[in-house]
């Protein structure tokens, strides 16, 4: 047990590196977005949410391409991308930009 913990401490993606602390810091973005899902959609900033989507998409690629691969960073950015896209869909529904699923296909049956 002690030797595996020591191996984790000294690994290239352990807590002595930015490969560990970067994803830990990004968990704050995911947490904040999850808390914001309880707020009314009128409070969502379209621009900021879109920027966070692009940011997470770019860093998902970075986390995959960097050596050694940073799976923890990838997981946090996948989570953030998912929550931000959900927030963007809430904003679009509140603005009336997104049609309900039934309304999209009704014109085919007329």
C-alpha positions as CSV (number, residue, x, y, z in Angstrom):
1,X,0.0,0.0,0.0
2,X,2.7,2.4,0.9
3,X,4.8,1.6,-2.1
4,X,1.9,2.2,-4.5
5,X,1.1,5.5,-2.8
6,X,4.8,6.5,-3.1
7,X,4.7,5.4,-6.8
8,X,1.7,7.7,-7.4
9,X,3.4,10.6,-5.6
10,X,6.4,10.3,-7.9
11,X,4.6,9.4,-11.1
12,X,4.7,11.8,-14.1
13,X,1.0,12.6,-13.5
14,X,1.2,12.6,-9.7
15,X,0.4,15.4,-7.3
16,X,3.9,16.9,-7.7
17,X,3.1,17.9,-11.3
18,X,0.8,20.2,-13.2
19,X,-0.7,17.1,-14.8
20,X,-2.5,16.6,-11.5
21,X,-3.2,20.1,-10.2
22,X,-4.5,21.4,-13.6
23,X,-7.4,19.0,-13.6
24,X,-8.1,19.6,-9.9
25,X,-8.4,23.3,-10.6
26,X,-10.7,22.6,-13.6
27,X,-13.0,20.7,-11.3
28,X,-14.0,24.1,-10.0
29,X,-15.4,25.0,-13.5
30,X,-17.5,21.9,-13.6
31,X,-18.7,22.4,-10.0
32,X,-19.7,26.0,-10.8
33,X,-21.5,25.0,-13.9
34,X,-23.4,22.3,-12.0
35,X,-24.5,24.8,-9.4
36,X,-25.6,27.2,-12.2
37,X,-28.0,24.6,-13.6
38,X,-30.3,25.5,-10.7
39,X,-30.4,29.2,-11.7
40,X,-32.9,30.6,-14.1
41,X,-31.8,30.3,-17.8
42,X,-32.2,34.1,-18.2
43,X,-29.0,34.5,-16.2
44,X,-26.9,32.3,-18.5
45,X,-24.3,34.3,-20.5
46,X,-24.3,32.9,-24.1
47,X,-20.9,34.3,-24.8
48,X,-19.2,33.0,-21.7
49,X,-20.8,29.6,-22.1
50,X,-19.8,29.4,-25.7
51,X,-16.2,30.4,-24.8
52,X,-16.1,27.7,-22.1
53,X,-17.3,25.1,-24.7
54,X,-14.5,26.0,-27.1
55,X,-12.0,26.1,-24.2
56,X,-12.9,22.6,-23.0
57,X,-12.9,21.3,-26.6
58,X,-9.4,22.6,-27.2
59,X,-8.1,21.2,-23.9
60,X,-9.7,17.8,-24.5
61,X,-7.4,17.5,-27.5
62,X,-4.5,18.8,-25.6
63,X,-5.1,16.3,-22.8
64,X,-5.2,13.5,-25.4
65,X,-2.0,14.6,-27.3
66,X,0.3,15.6,-24.4
67,X,2.7,12.9,-23.2
68,X,2.1,11.2,-20.9
69,X,-1.6,11.3,-21.7
70,X,-3.5,13.2,-19.0
71,X,-6.7,11.2,-18.6
72,X,-7.7,13.2,-15.5
73,X,-7.6,16.4,-17.5
74,X,-9.5,14.8,-20.3
75,X,-12.2,13.7,-17.9
76,X,-12.6,17.1,-16.4
77,X,-12.9,18.8,-19.8
78,X,-15.4,16.2,-21.1
79,X,-17.5,16.9,-18.0
80,X,-17.2,20.6,-18.4
81,X,-18.1,20.4,-22.1
82,X,-21.2,18.3,-21.3
83,X,-22.4,20.7,-18.6
84,X,-21.7,23.8,-20.7
85,X,-23.5,22.4,-23.7
86,X,-26.5,21.7,-21.4
87,X,-26.3,25.3,-20.2
88,X,-26.2,26.5,-23.8
89,X,-29.3,24.4,-24.6
90,X,-31.1,25.9,-21.6
91,X,-30.2,29.4,-22.8
92,X,-31.4,28.6,-26.3
93,X,-34.7,27.2,-25.0
94,X,-35.2,30.4,-22.9
95,X,-34.6,32.6,-25.9
96,X,-37.0,30.5,-28.0
97,X,-34.3,29.5,-30.4
98,X,-34.8,25.8,-29.9
99,X,-38.0,24.1,-31.1
100,X,-39.5,21.2,-29.2
101,X,-38.7,17.8,-30.7
102,X,-42.3,17.3,-31.9
103,X,-42.4,20.7,-33.7
104,X,-39.2,20.0,-35.7
105,X,-40.8,17.0,-37.5
106,X,-44.5,18.0,-37.8
107,X,-44.0,19.7,-41.2
108,X,-43.1,16.3,-42.7
109,X,-46.6,14.9,-42.0
110,X,-48.6,17.8,-43.3
